[in-house]
Amino acid sequence: MPAHSPSSPSADAPEKVSPHARPDDWREANRALWDERVPIHLASDYYAQDDFLRRRDVLRDFETAEVGDVTGKSLLHLQCHFGQDTLSWAHRGAARVVGLDFSAPAIEAARKLAASLGYGPERAQFVAADVYDAVEAVPDPSYDIVYTGIGALCWLPDIQRWADTAAALVAPGGFLYLAEFHPVTDALDDRTGSRVAYDYFNRDAWEEEFPGTYADMDAATTHNRKVEWQHPLGDVISALATAGLRIEFLREHDRSLFQRYGSMVRGDDGYYRLPADQPRVPLMYSLKATKA
């Protein structure tokens, strides 16, 4: 369940517009977009809240395998949306989970969801704050696990500042775990994903405006402008290393959580892949970075 929207939700999405320098109102525009979409997501089949209340777990198999046993550990989820992933870790045994997101309506929904599952604030706490302010905003100075990703980094202009923030919140002996859409997917054409159409190394802001949301493409929405950035894989790895974390592994995956390109095929495991007659490229990646 992506915490944040992919750049191109479907083959019907418009092509990317030309890049621009960072607009002054990027944060306000993105927050307005996400605030409006919270109730749409809560009611959507995509997030299936009723099903989540029964299952209590929406984590992907590769994430749970790579993170490992979380029993008794503290976990911070940066850019948590309304908390399904965060609370899934609590269901898997984390002693304490904290979720942070810049959308106040999302945090309000996360708190209600935690209460519905019987988690009090001592077990699951949610904080409304900008991710760059996380060190000052979260209740604890550090966490055994800092977890983030699935469509989160594209909303941040400064990847080094993000890495410094995340690293500061990892407890000694703990680790950061990131699962994210691969940046090469931002360089491929939006229709088929079969050709390079955009500059992989572009670091300017991309501005787009279209209604709906990846959870409900037909939803009527008013705040439709979004500002995103693509971050080459080397920038992410270098930022974490510069922040003092040791990269334990970096894994690239040939599958995605959604049909990024119209030619993609959904497998029996629920993941989407490029068709067999098309050369494979990495569609997602995951990494673990530890603090000595």
RODO-2510 file (C-alpha; in nm, 4 decimals, decimal comma):
residues 292
     n   res          X          Y          Z
     1     m     0,0000     0,0000     0,0000
     2     p     0,1983     0,3026    -0,1107
     3     a     0,2216     0,5674     0,1557
     4     h     0,2449     0,8240    -0,1159
     5     s     0,1313     0,8408    -0,4726
     6     p     0,3496     0,7160    -0,7569
     7     s     0,4454     0,9759    -1,0147
     8     s     0,2350     0,8141    -1,2886
     9     p    -0,0521     0,6067    -1,1475
    10     s    -0,1554     0,4455    -1,4749
    11     a    -0,1079     0,4355    -1,8466
    12     d    -0,3878     0,6903    -1,8747
    13     a    -0,2000     0,9539    -1,6748
    14     p    -0,0733     1,2582    -1,8638
    15     e     0,2874     1,2803    -1,9664
    16     k     0,5210     1,4614    -1,7315
    17     v     0,5523     1,8328    -1,7756
    18     s     0,8810     2,0146    -1,8089
    19     p     1,0905     2,0453    -1,4933
    20     h     1,1116     2,3728    -1,3052
    21     a     1,3218     2,5136    -1,0261
    22     r     1,1874     2,4407    -0,6783
    23     p     0,8620     2,6404    -0,6389
    24     d     0,8279     2,8311    -0,3127
    25     d     0,4914     2,6745    -0,2330
    26     w     0,5861     2,3116    -0,2972
    27     r     0,5132     2,1990     0,0580
    28     e     0,1789     2,3788     0,0803
    29     a     0,0669     2,2432    -0,2583
    30     n     0,1573     1,8865    -0,1678
    31     r    -0,0006     1,9072     0,1762
    32     a    -0,3280     2,0388     0,0303
    33     l    -0,3278     1,7513    -0,2183
    34     w    -0,2719     1,4873     0,0498
    35     d    -0,5135     1,6387     0,3016
    36     e    -0,7912     1,6219     0,0426
    37     r    -0,7158     1,2617    -0,0489
    38     v    -0,7201     1,1166     0,3029
    39     p    -1,0999     1,0595     0,3182
    40     i    -1,0956     0,9264    -0,0396
    41     h    -0,8269     0,6738     0,0529
    42     l    -1,0053     0,5754     0,3735
    43     a    -1,3181     0,4885     0,1731
    44     s    -1,1362     0,3211    -0,1172
    45     d    -1,1183    -0,0441    -0,2122
    46     y    -0,7454     0,0104    -0,2609
    47     y    -0,6835     0,0537     0,1117
    48     a    -0,9753    -0,1738     0,2163
    49     q    -1,0016    -0,0483     0,5721
    50     d    -1,2554    -0,3098     0,6802
    51     d    -1,0258    -0,5844     0,5575
    52     f    -0,7310    -0,4257     0,7347
    53     l    -0,9225    -0,4169     1,0624
    54     r    -0,9609    -0,7949     1,0294
    55     r    -0,6134    -0,8829     0,8995
    56     r    -0,4134    -0,6055     1,0722
    57     d    -0,1237    -0,6565     0,8322
    58     v    -0,0599    -0,5151     0,4842
    59     l     0,3195    -0,5429     0,4705
    60     r     0,4875    -0,6883     0,1633
    61     d     0,6599    -1,0261     0,1898
    62     f     1,0039    -0,8965     0,0933
    63     e     0,9822    -0,6218     0,3555
    64     t     0,9007    -0,8546     0,6425
    65     a     1,1747    -1,0958     0,5327
    66     e     1,4376    -0,8219     0,5073
    67     v     1,3446    -0,6365     0,8256
    68     g     1,3196    -0,9578     1,0238
    69     d     1,1699    -1,0127     1,3654
    70     v     1,0557    -0,6860     1,5249
    71     t     0,9371    -0,8373     1,8530
    72     g     1,0118    -0,6034     2,1425
    73     k     1,1645    -0,3343     1,9223
    74     s     1,0752     0,0319     1,8784
    75     l     0,9946     0,1448     1,5248
    76     l     0,9513     0,4887     1,3702
    77     h     0,7675     0,5188     1,0388
    78     l     0,8470     0,8393     0,8524
    79     q     0,5800     0,9662     0,6071
    80     c     0,3279     0,7141     0,7341
    81     h     0,0041     0,8417     0,5680
    82     f    -0,2808     0,7105     0,7888
    83     g    -0,0852     0,4331     0,9507
    84     q    -0,1731     0,0962     0,7990
    85     d     0,1902    -0,0036     0,7507
    86     t     0,2887     0,1447     1,0873
    87     l     0,0235    -0,0536     1,2732
    88     s     0,1117    -0,3685     1,0786
    89     w     0,4503    -0,3611     1,2496
    90     a     0,2771    -0,3350     1,5859
    91     h     0,0695    -0,6393     1,4923
    92     r     0,3943    -0,8210     1,4125
    93     g     0,5249    -0,7598     1,7621
    94     a     0,6958    -0,4216     1,7733
    95     a     0,6839    -0,2976     2,1316
    96     r     0,6237     0,0609     2,0272
    97     v     0,5516     0,2217     1,6917
    98     v     0,5482     0,5911     1,6076
    99     g     0,4191     0,7269     1,2771
   100     l     0,4896     1,0740     1,1403
   101     d     0,3239     1,2512     0,8484
   102     f     0,2802     1,6141     0,7428
   103     s    -0,0938     1,5715     0,6809
   104     a    -0,2991     1,6465     0,9933
   105     p    -0,6094     1,4650     0,8577
   106     a    -0,3954     1,1567     0,7899
   107     i    -0,2598     1,1596     1,1447
   108     e    -0,6086     1,2039     1,2887
   109     a    -0,7225     0,9018     1,0860
   110     a    -0,4179     0,7015     1,2016
   111     r    -0,4971     0,7725     1,5663
   112     k    -0,8557     0,6581     1,5165
   113     l    -0,7351     0,3445     1,3395
   114     a    -0,4947     0,2646     1,6239
   115     a    -0,7741     0,3077     1,8778
   116     s    -1,0000     0,0792     1,6720
   117     l    -0,7319    -0,1893     1,6939
   118     g    -0,6952    -0,1422     2,0687
   119     y    -0,3562     0,0285     2,0678
   120     g    -0,3107     0,3045     2,3229
   121     p    -0,0542     0,5863     2,2824
   122     e     0,2047     0,3914     2,4792
   123     r     0,2020     0,1269     2,2012
   124     a     0,1191     0,3331     1,8907
   125     q     0,1591     0,7080     1,8632
   126     f     0,1157     0,9373     1,5630
   127     v     0,2657     1,2814     1,5102
   128     a     0,1707     1,5497     1,2585
   129     a     0,4925     1,7152     1,1419
   130     d     0,7137     1,7696     0,8412
   131     v     0,9615     1,4862     0,7957
   132     y     1,2510     1,7329     0,8035
   133     d     1,1391     1,8309     1,1560
   134     a     1,1133     1,4731     1,2787
   135     v     1,4019     1,4902     1,5279
   136     e     1,2228     1,7596     1,7252
   137     a     0,8702     1,6269     1,6660
   138     v     0,8798     1,2585     1,7604
   139     p     0,8464     1,1542     2,1248
   140     d     1,1662     0,9483     2,1563
   141     p     1,5275     1,0447     2,0802
   142     s     1,5958     0,7275     1,8786
   143     y     1,4431     0,4004     1,7583
   144     d     1,5658     0,0480     1,6940
   145     i     1,4191     0,0654     1,3427
   146     v     1,3454     0,3655     1,1235
   147     y     1,1177     0,2494     0,8434
   148     t     1,0137     0,4461     0,5379
   149     g     0,9457     0,4351     0,1672
   150     i     0,6898     0,3080    -0,0851
   151     g     0,6450     0,6343    -0,2709
   152     a     0,7803     0,8675    -0,0020
   153     l     1,1114     1,0094    -0,1240
   154     c     0,9679     1,1652    -0,4396
   155     w     0,7976     1,4329    -0,2265
   156     l     1,1256     1,5591    -0,0782
   157     p     1,3572     1,8069    -0,2506
   158     d     1,6657     1,7563    -0,0300
   159     i     1,7686     1,3922    -0,0006
   160     q     2,0755     1,4659     0,2144
   161     r     1,8636     1,6498     0,4700
   162     w     1,6270     1,3521     0,4749
   163     a     1,9160     1,1093     0,5282
   164     d     2,0642     1,3205     0,8078
   165     t     1,7246     1,3338     0,9790
   166     a     1,6598     0,9611     0,9469
   167     a     2,0110     0,8671     1,0602
   168     a     1,9833     1,0897     1,3677
   169     l     1,6794     0,8893     1,4770
   170     v     1,8386     0,5435     1,4448
   171     a     1,9515     0,4120     1,7820
   172     p     2,3067     0,2760     1,8127
   173     g     2,2941    -0,0811     1,6892
   174     g     1,9681    -0,0096     1,5067
   175     f     1,8973     0,0341     1,1387
   176     l     1,7098     0,2228     0,8705
   177     y     1,5001     0,0181     0,6289
   178     l     1,3851     0,1748     0,3044
   179     a     1,1635     0,0137     0,0383
   180     e     1,0985     0,2416    -0,2559
   181     f     1,0058     0,2637    -0,6206
   182     h     1,3213     0,2504    -0,8318
   183     p     1,4246     0,5865    -0,9800
   184     v     1,4843     0,4310    -1,3221
   185     t     1,1052     0,4070    -1,3538
   186     d     1,0926     0,7885    -1,3598
   187     a     1,3131     0,7900    -1,6691
   188     l     1,0955     0,5552    -1,8749
   189     d     0,8005     0,6569    -2,0890
   190     d     0,4718     0,6734    -1,9028
   191     r     0,2799     0,4518    -2,1456
   192     t     0,4762     0,1289    -2,1815
   193     g     0,7980     0,1640    -1,9833
   194     s     0,9864     0,0353    -2,2856
   195     r     1,2027     0,3369    -2,3727
   196     v     1,4009     0,6073    -2,1976
   197     a     1,1997     0,9283    -2,2224
   198     y     1,3269     1,1457    -1,9366
   199     d     1,6594     1,2455    -1,7864
   200     y     1,7493     1,0008    -1,5084
   201     f     1,9806     1,2574    -1,3504
   202     n     1,7339     1,5452    -1,3502
   203     r     1,7157     1,7045    -1,0066
   204     d     1,4681     1,9828    -1,0764
   205     a     1,1124     1,9779    -0,9490
   206     w     0,8458     1,8098    -1,1604
   207     e     0,5059     1,9740    -1,1458
   208     e     0,1902     1,7914    -1,2536
   209     e    -0,1776     1,8632    -1,2188
   210     f    -0,4568     1,6122    -1,2731
   211     p    -0,7601     1,5013    -1,0691
   212     g    -0,8189     1,1768    -0,8877
   213     t    -0,5779     0,9600    -0,6944
   214     y    -0,4052     0,6271    -0,7381
   215     a    -0,6590     0,4763    -0,4973
   216     d    -0,9555     0,6079    -0,6971
   217     m    -0,8802     0,7543    -1,0373
   218     d    -1,2400     0,8737    -1,0788
   219     a    -1,2571     1,0647    -0,7505
   220     a    -1,3580     1,4297    -0,7759
   221     t    -1,0740     1,6404    -0,6369
   222     t    -0,9942     2,0109    -0,6180
   223     h    -0,6306     2,0237    -0,5059
   224     n    -0,4640     1,8535    -0,8001
   225     r    -0,1229     2,0166    -0,8282
   226     k     0,1728     1,8222    -0,6987
   227     v     0,5457     1,8867    -0,6909
   228     e     0,7884     1,5936    -0,6899
   229     w     1,1578     1,5130    -0,7303
   230     q     1,3372     1,2086    -0,8611
   231     h     1,6434     1,0905    -0,6718
   232     p     1,8997     0,8758    -0,8541
   233     l     1,9940     0,5657    -0,6591
   234     g     2,3500     0,6870    -0,6142
   235     d     2,2246     1,0030    -0,4440
   236     v     2,0219     0,8029    -0,1915
   237     i     2,3073     0,5649    -0,1069
   238     s     2,5649     0,8436    -0,0842
   239     a     2,3365     1,0524     0,1373
   240     l     2,2925     0,7686     0,3850
   241     a     2,6648     0,6961     0,3901
   242     t     2,7424     1,0640     0,4442
   243     a     2,4919     1,0646     0,7313
   244     g     2,7003     0,7968     0,9050
   245     l     2,5047     0,4817     0,8248
   246     r     2,6589     0,1611     0,6900
   247     i     2,4814     0,0050     0,3940
   248     e     2,4175    -0,3611     0,4759
   249     f     2,2423    -0,4442     0,1507
   250     l     2,0796    -0,2899    -0,1543
   251     r     1,8390    -0,5122    -0,3474
   252     e     1,6639    -0,4321    -0,6732
   253     h     1,3312    -0,5923    -0,7595
   254     d     1,1721    -0,6611    -1,0990
   255     r     0,8196    -0,6154    -0,9603
   256     s     0,6005    -0,3266    -0,8540
   257     l     0,2970    -0,2756    -0,6321
   258     f     0,0860    -0,1205    -0,9064
   259     q     0,0491    -0,1093    -1,2834
   260     r     0,2937     0,1702    -1,3495
   261     y     0,2828     0,1054    -1,7260
   262     g    -0,0088    -0,0237    -1,9287
   263     s     0,1879    -0,3231    -2,0553
   264     m     0,2540    -0,4598    -1,7077
   265     v     0,1015    -0,7914    -1,6033
   266     r    -0,0182    -0,8846    -1,2564
   267     g     0,1180    -1,2149    -1,1299
   268     d    -0,0359    -1,4708    -0,8973
   269     d     0,1621    -1,3117    -0,6131
   270     g    -0,0170    -0,9801    -0,6650
   271     y     0,2865    -0,7928    -0,7972
   272     y     0,3036    -0,6274    -1,1388
   273     r     0,5859    -0,7037    -1,3821
   274     l     0,6792    -0,6062    -1,7352
   275     p     0,5677    -0,8595    -2,0002
   276     a     0,7960    -1,1541    -2,0660
   277     d     0,8867    -1,0297    -2,4165
   278     q     1,0167    -0,6979    -2,2789
   279     p     1,3637    -0,6568    -2,1203
   280     r     1,3459    -0,6331    -1,7433
   281     v     1,4478    -0,3250    -1,5472
   282     p     1,4401    -0,2697    -1,1714
   283     l     1,1001    -0,1412    -1,0604
   284     m     1,1594    -0,1240    -0,6855
   285     y     1,4551    -0,1383    -0,4504
   286     s     1,5084    -0,1987    -0,0809
   287     l     1,8003    -0,1324     0,1497
   288     k     1,9112    -0,1681     0,5075
   289     a     2,1582     0,0726     0,6664
   290     t     2,2870     0,0284     1,0212
   291     k     2,4325     0,2578     1,2876
   292     a     2,7383     0,1316     1,4696
***
